[in-house]
Amino acid sequence: MPDYVASALFVYTEEGSSFIEPLQHNPHGTIITPVAYEALQKDVANILQDASHVVMSGSMGFLKEMVRFAIEYGFSIGLIPLLPEQKNLARSLTLPN
């Protein structure tokens, strides 16, 4: 498996919206499609059915829901931590910074 994916969705809450531009200008050329969480809630099945990788940034409740979706729809996940406890979660899962 390569160290990066060719394309990914970026699902975010308002707090994570500042990451859209930096993610879209990533050095790997990965195509990032931003999806606001509010938009996702209106059409979960259609948006996630073909997703292979989803990067997410938001509250802990949001992250838990996205993990449930990952299990249901079979996509891998990436996490951009916003809060100190999320950074602890990332460390405990040995996720890269």
CYANA upper distance limits for C-alpha pairs under 8 A (distance plus 0.5 A):
  4 TYR  CA     28 HIS  CA      7.73
  4 TYR  CA     30 THR  CA      8.07
  5 VAL  CA     30 THR  CA      6.83
  5 VAL  CA     53 HIS  CA      8.10
  6 ALA  CA     29 GLY  CA      7.89
  6 ALA  CA     30 THR  CA      5.29
  6 ALA  CA     31 ILE  CA      6.79
  7 SER  CA     30 THR  CA      5.59
  7 SER  CA     31 ILE  CA      4.92
  7 SER  CA     32 ILE  CA      6.31
  7 SER  CA     33 THR  CA      8.36
  7 SER  CA     53 HIS  CA      7.87
  8 ALA  CA     30 THR  CA      7.81
  8 ALA  CA     31 ILE  CA      6.85
  8 ALA  CA     32 ILE  CA      5.61
  8 ALA  CA     33 THR  CA      6.85
  8 ALA  CA     51 ALA  CA      7.83
  8 ALA  CA     52 SER  CA      7.57
  8 ALA  CA     53 HIS  CA      5.52
  8 ALA  CA     54 VAL  CA      5.91
  8 ALA  CA     55 VAL  CA      7.31
  9 LEU  CA     32 ILE  CA      6.17
  9 LEU  CA     33 THR  CA      5.25
  9 LEU  CA     34 PRO  CA      6.33
  9 LEU  CA     35 VAL  CA      7.30
  9 LEU  CA     51 ALA  CA      7.72
  9 LEU  CA     53 HIS  CA      7.05
  9 LEU  CA     54 VAL  CA      5.23
  9 LEU  CA     55 VAL  CA      6.59
 10 PHE  CA     20 ILE  CA      8.14
 10 PHE  CA     32 ILE  CA      6.91
 10 PHE  CA     33 THR  CA      6.39
 10 PHE  CA     34 PRO  CA      5.10
 10 PHE  CA     35 VAL  CA      6.39
 10 PHE  CA     54 VAL  CA      6.28
 10 PHE  CA     55 VAL  CA      5.19
 10 PHE  CA     56 MET  CA      6.15
 10 PHE  CA     57 SER  CA      8.45
 11 VAL  CA     34 PRO  CA      6.58
 11 VAL  CA     35 VAL  CA      5.34
 11 VAL  CA     36 ALA  CA      6.16
 11 VAL  CA     37 TYR  CA      6.35
 11 VAL  CA     40 LEU  CA      8.30
 11 VAL  CA     54 VAL  CA      7.43
 11 VAL  CA     55 VAL  CA      6.78
 11 VAL  CA     56 MET  CA      5.41
 11 VAL  CA     57 SER  CA      7.24
 12 TYR  CA     16 GLY  CA      5.78
 12 TYR  CA     17 SER  CA      6.68
 12 TYR  CA     34 PRO  CA      8.14
 12 TYR  CA     35 VAL  CA      7.15
 12 TYR  CA     36 ALA  CA      5.80
 12 TYR  CA     37 TYR  CA      6.01
 12 TYR  CA     56 MET  CA      6.12
 12 TYR  CA     57 SER  CA      5.45
 12 TYR  CA     58 GLY  CA      6.36
 13 THR  CA     17 SER  CA      7.03
 13 THR  CA     36 ALA  CA      6.70
 13 THR  CA     37 TYR  CA      6.00
 13 THR  CA     38 GLU  CA      8.26
 13 THR  CA     57 SER  CA      7.12
 13 THR  CA     58 GLY  CA      5.66
 13 THR  CA     59 SER  CA      8.22
 14 GLU  CA     36 ALA  CA      8.34
 14 GLU  CA     58 GLY  CA      8.17
 15 GLU  CA     57 SER  CA      8.19
 15 GLU  CA     58 GLY  CA      6.77
 15 GLU  CA     82 LEU  CA      8.34
 16 GLY  CA     20 ILE  CA      8.35
 16 GLY  CA     57 SER  CA      5.68
 16 GLY  CA     58 GLY  CA      6.34
 16 GLY  CA     82 LEU  CA      7.96
 19 PHE  CA     23 LEU  CA      6.52
 20 ILE  CA     24 GLN  CA      6.69
 20 ILE  CA     34 PRO  CA      7.11
 21 GLU  CA     25 HIS  CA      6.80
 22 PRO  CA     26 ASN  CA      6.86
 23 LEU  CA     32 ILE  CA      7.19
 24 GLN  CA     30 THR  CA      8.11
 24 GLN  CA     31 ILE  CA      7.25
 24 GLN  CA     32 ILE  CA      5.88
 24 GLN  CA     33 THR  CA      8.36
 25 HIS  CA     29 GLY  CA      7.97
 26 ASN  CA     30 THR  CA      7.18
 35 VAL  CA     39 ALA  CA      7.11
 35 VAL  CA     40 LEU  CA      7.10
 36 ALA  CA     40 LEU  CA      6.87
 37 TYR  CA     41 GLN  CA      6.71
 38 GLU  CA     42 LYS  CA      7.33
 39 ALA  CA     43 ASP  CA      7.43
 40 LEU  CA     44 VAL  CA      5.68
 40 LEU  CA     47 ILE  CA      7.20
 43 ASP  CA     47 ILE  CA      6.68
 44 VAL  CA     48 LEU  CA      6.46
 45 ALA  CA     49 GLN  CA      6.02
 47 ILE  CA     51 ALA  CA      7.98
 48 LEU  CA     73 TYR  CA      7.24
 49 GLN  CA     73 TYR  CA      6.73
 51 ALA  CA     73 TYR  CA      8.33
 51 ALA  CA     75 PHE  CA      6.53
 52 SER  CA     74 GLY  CA      7.80
 52 SER  CA     75 PHE  CA      5.03
 52 SER  CA     76 SER  CA      6.71
 53 HIS  CA     75 PHE  CA      5.69
 53 HIS  CA     76 SER  CA      5.17
 53 HIS  CA     77 ILE  CA      6.10
 53 HIS  CA     78 GLY  CA      8.01
 54 VAL  CA     75 PHE  CA      7.37
 54 VAL  CA     76 SER  CA      6.82
 54 VAL  CA     77 ILE  CA      5.38
 54 VAL  CA     78 GLY  CA      6.64
 55 VAL  CA     77 ILE  CA      6.07
 55 VAL  CA     78 GLY  CA      4.76
 55 VAL  CA     79 LEU  CA      6.20
 55 VAL  CA     80 ILE  CA      7.79
 56 MET  CA     63 LEU  CA      7.75
 56 MET  CA     66 MET  CA      8.27
 56 MET  CA     77 ILE  CA      7.84
 56 MET  CA     78 GLY  CA      6.67
 56 MET  CA     79 LEU  CA      5.71
 56 MET  CA     80 ILE  CA      6.69
 57 SER  CA     63 LEU  CA      7.91
 57 SER  CA     79 LEU  CA      6.70
 57 SER  CA     80 ILE  CA      5.62
 57 SER  CA     81 PRO  CA      6.86
 57 SER  CA     82 LEU  CA      7.36
 58 GLY  CA     62 PHE  CA      6.44
 58 GLY  CA     63 LEU  CA      7.00
 58 GLY  CA     81 PRO  CA      8.14
 58 GLY  CA     82 LEU  CA      7.20
 59 SER  CA     63 LEU  CA      6.76
 59 SER  CA     82 LEU  CA      8.13
 59 SER  CA     83 LEU  CA      8.37
 60 MET  CA     64 LYS  CA      6.70
 60 MET  CA     86 GLN  CA      7.91
 61 GLY  CA     65 GLU  CA      6.87
 62 PHE  CA     66 MET  CA      6.72
 63 LEU  CA     67 VAL  CA      6.69
 64 LYS  CA     68 ARG  CA      6.91
 65 GLU  CA     69 PHE  CA      6.84
 66 MET  CA     70 ALA  CA      6.63
 67 VAL  CA     71 ILE  CA      6.86
 67 VAL  CA     77 ILE  CA      8.21
 68 ARG  CA     72 GLU  CA      6.73
 69 PHE  CA     73 TYR  CA      6.33
 69 PHE  CA     74 GLY  CA      8.32
 70 ALA  CA     74 GLY  CA      5.73
 70 ALA  CA     75 PHE  CA      5.54
 70 ALA  CA     76 SER  CA      6.99
 70 ALA  CA     77 ILE  CA      7.59
 71 ILE  CA     75 PHE  CA      7.73
 79 LEU  CA     90 ALA  CA      8.16
 81 PRO  CA     86 GLN  CA      5.62
 81 PRO  CA     87 LYS  CA      6.08
 81 PRO  CA     90 ALA  CA      7.95
 82 LEU  CA     86 GLN  CA      7.03
 82 LEU  CA     87 LYS  CA      8.03
 83 LEU  CA     87 LYS  CA      7.09
 84 PRO  CA     88 ASN  CA      6.98
 85 GLU  CA     89 LEU  CA      6.75
 86 GLN  CA     90 ALA  CA      6.65
 87 LYS  CA     91 ARG  CA      6.71
 88 ASN  CA     92 SER  CA      6.62
 89 LEU  CA     93 LEU  CA      6.74
 90 ALA  CA     94 THR  CA      6.62
 90 ALA  CA     95 LEU  CA      5.61
 90 ALA  CA     96 PRO  CA      8.12
 91 ARG  CA     95 LEU  CA      6.44
 91 ARG  CA     96 PRO  CA      8.39
